[in-house]
Amino acid sequence: MSFWHAAEGLPQPRPALAGDSTADVVIVGAGYTGLWTAYYLKQAQPGLDIAVLEARFAGFGASGRNGGWLTNSITGGRTQYVRTSGRAVVGRFQELLNDTVDEVISVAAAEGIDADIVKGGELNLARNPAQLARLQAWAADEAQWPEAGARLLDRRETDGRAAVAGSLGGLYQPHCARVQPAKLVRGLARTVEAMGVRLYEDTPVTEIRTGTAVTSRGVVRCRHVLRATEGFTAGLRRSHRDWLPMNSSMIVTEPLPASAWAEIGWNGMEAIADMAHAYMYAQRTADGRIALGGRGVPYRFGSRTDDDGATAPATVRRLHSLLGEMFPAACDPRIEQAWSGVLGVPRDWKATVGLDPSTGVGWAGGYVGTGVAAANLAGRTLRDLVLGEDTELTVMPWVNRTVRRWEPEPLRWLGVRAMYQAYYAADRRENRTRSAATSPLARAADLVSGR
Ligand SMILES: Cc1cc2nc3c(=O)[nH]c(=O)nc-3n(C[C@H](O)[C@H](O)[C@H](O)COP(=O)(O)OP(=O)(O)OC[C@H]3O[C@@H](n4cnc5c(N)ncnc54)[C@H](O)[C@@H]3O)c2cc1C
């Protein structure tokens, strides 16, 4: 279980599906994607009969385990979308994602969901010369996208926001908020239930077909079935190679003493990451801890997904030592909890949302670790697609994309393993040599991964 859930105490279980049923819309998966979709559909048409079928409990997946960055990223970058859709559309897409951060904040406030939200922006740090060169190249690219509002900070300005050891400079962008992930997803679940959405837990769906969601507890017939299972999608029949389940792991410290915070600063609650190839991400929590994440064992053979968040001791040690390197002022704090979660990676590393009008089957996900905000925009987009409305959201470049499938095993496992070993080796080399050039190992891994 994640610290975020543990801090709240496990939720009261909801009833499972009790036999065959019908609904207008069935949503499979009660994470941010499924719940935001239910929220906006019910808000648009209160008479719609919506059933959410959840394998475990609402927020069991990445939505209850993530780093809590509610941020405006276009998953996988903008370049390919400029080629397919043009500069103006991608600029608008960026603005919509910026606005999505505020949309989540304002709905949470309106619905009385207290998720410790603070909009402090996002700070990406360089910690060696190669990282700095990548950061500067990124900043030069961002300068072409004033919509995103990112700006380069020198070392002094960066340290003024948060004293991270070895920091050489940062890129700051304002459209990001820190959230307590489980509080957000659990609040959403309560909200949609209060609106009249039926939410069944402990009800795994085994197959999605036209007009039907099949579970061992009964079959639900409906006009639309929407798949919102992200990193778990490989477990569904015929979806095994659609999205690769990628693991990410986190640790959280005990609350740090005021003296440590006086040294570190970080009073703006920025979401912090570095520019390593196997990057880290962190937040300062509402109760004064550091929650820090990164890749542990990125992928398990055969797309196995989850061990209820169990995390290898070697991963915990690696993240702990990174924490100590970056925040020596934290004086080797006790690690209170470690956990892992699974996110969905499409073959081209870009998210999709879509609906096949001929079958009524829809989907959203593949956010590659940037779904906290994107799931909200996906939910509003699925609303418009289900209601058959042509809106600005339904013409965004991520809608109804077709993506090729992942390679069969053992190629898939070998490829991902080689890619991450190359990224780890590249990071070690860049730290050791202090050269400003990105390691060729990382360039090769980028080519293999198809990012
Ligand atoms: C450790 C970690 C850190 C991350 N940090 C960030 C971050 O800081 N910022 C960010 O933007 N993104 C982050 N992400 C990614 C982000 O959490 C996800 O993109 C987002 O939560 C996806 O939401 P979702 O609802 O699509 O999927 P999930 O939250 O995974 O929900 C899917 C749900 O479907 C259920 N389910 C699965 N299979 C079935 C089935 N067969 N039948 C019924 N139900 C099923 C699951 O139990 C689960 O509850 C992180 C992810 C991880 C794992």
The ligand as a Gaussian input file, in Angstrom:
#p B3LYP/6-31G(d) Opt

LIG

0 1
 C        4.878000       5.560000      -8.496000
 C        4.173000       6.420000      -9.523000
 C        4.408000       7.790000      -9.528000
 C        3.739000       8.598000     -10.458000
 N        3.865000       9.953000     -10.361000
 C        3.125000      10.745000     -11.155000
 C        3.129000      12.145000     -10.977000
 O        3.733000      12.678000     -10.038000
 N        2.403000      12.912000     -11.851000
 C        1.683000      12.357000     -12.867000
 O        1.070000      13.092000     -13.646000
 N        1.606000      11.022000     -13.008000
 C        2.279000      10.207000     -12.171000
 N        2.173000       8.851000     -12.278000
 C        1.217000       8.325000     -13.260000
 C       -0.222000       8.535000     -12.803000
 O       -0.353000       8.130000     -11.469000
 C       -1.146000       7.741000     -13.710000
 O       -0.938000       8.201000     -15.047000
 C       -2.608000       7.933000     -13.384000
 O       -2.857000       7.717000     -12.014000
 C       -3.436000       6.973000     -14.219000
 O       -4.755000       6.968000     -13.753000
 P       -5.740000       5.876000     -14.311000
 O       -7.033000       6.100000     -13.665000
 O       -5.712000       5.898000     -15.796000
 O       -5.096000       4.484000     -13.871000
 P       -5.021000       3.808000     -12.403000
 O       -4.977000       4.805000     -11.328000
 O       -3.928000       2.803000     -12.456000
 O       -6.416000       3.090000     -12.273000
 C       -6.732000       1.937000     -12.984000
 C       -7.725000       1.190000     -12.127000
 O       -8.224000       0.096000     -12.884000
 C       -8.362000      -0.998000     -12.026000
 N       -8.352000      -2.184000     -12.853000
 C       -7.292000      -2.727000     -13.485000
 N       -7.654000      -3.800000     -14.190000
 C       -8.973000      -3.928000     -14.006000
 C       -9.927000      -4.866000     -14.467000
 N       -9.584000      -5.866000     -15.256000
 N      -11.217000      -4.733000     -14.071000
 C      -11.583000      -3.720000     -13.258000
 N      -10.719000      -2.803000     -12.798000
 C       -9.427000      -2.901000     -13.166000
 C       -7.178000      -0.889000     -11.089000
 O       -7.373000      -1.636000      -9.900000
 C       -7.091000       0.599000     -10.879000
 O       -7.818000       1.021000      -9.744000
 C        2.845000       8.018000     -11.403000
 C        2.636000       6.643000     -11.401000
 C        3.289000       5.847000     -10.473000
 C        3.028000       4.365000     -10.478000

